[in-house]
Amino acid sequence: MKFQSSRRIVGFTAAMGLVVGLLSACMSLDYVLNVNADSTMSGTLKVAIAKQAASVFGLTSADDLLNEADSGDATSGMGLDVAKDCASSEDETNFILTCTIANAKASDIDEGWSMTTDGDTATLHVVANLDQAAAETDPAAFEMPDMNMGSYNFTINFPGKITKVTGTGAKQTSDTTVVAKGGLNDTIDFTVTGSTSSGSGLPWWSYLVIGLIAGAVVVAIIGLVRRGKKDEATPEPAPASAPEPTTETAPEPETSSEIAEPPAT
């Protein structure tokens, strides 16, 4: 699936009849993207448009927005199957389109984006400016007003550790995640470098199990070593000697010094 660039997004918005300058902060673009191991990207793009702005142009439901987006004029040149890749929804204040991005090149998501690779290291460059895109599309037909149009929000996750973040509006929030925010009128321009390899790919709990097993092995080895040393330090008992034979002498018969008298006659 191929997505349009910022200038195409302008055409997309205009084709739907949503002149977003009529109402301040009436539109937001939220990207949540994961960099894949092959340096493609997957995730979602959520487009939210204020109901008040949509109603001015006759869009009264999320399905109306989806049908308008699925029209030939709105999606011309995008390579986007809205009916298949996008779903409509709404909250209290917005009609929402959520589109799925699967294994897309950065330049397919937006012509101003690029990604280069060096081994298992990828560098993503993101540029977005709706004012500039509108001017390049057709300045006479679609002039962006000087007011707050809405917002961009980017959440980009790498498989491995992010090593460098430069540019405007971007902030690293974890070892593997960068978040960038800005207005649709502002220039968003940032570069992120990170690893496309997550190492062994084992889940976090597997390292805990491995650590416990290794600890048990170490304890067992220490116990065996200590037992061996204790056995060496204890002298072996001397073998028991056979008892010496004893000789007993028979008692001598008793002799009397008296002379027995002859019996009387």
Buried (B, 14 or more C-beta within 10 A) or exposed (E): BBBBBBBBBBBBBBBBEBBBBEBEBBBBBBBBBBBBBEBBBBBBBBBBBBBEBBEBBEBEBBEBBBBBBBEEEBBEEBEBEBEEBBBBBBEEEBBBBBBEBEEBEBBBBBBBBBBEEEEBBBBBBBBBBBBBBBBEBEEEEBEBEEEBBBBBBBBBBBBBEBBEBEBEBBEBEEEBBBBBBBBBBBBBBBBBBBBBBBEEEEEEEEEEEEEEEEEEEEEEEEEEEEEEEEEEEEEEEEEEEEEEEEEEEEEEEEEEEEEEEEEEE
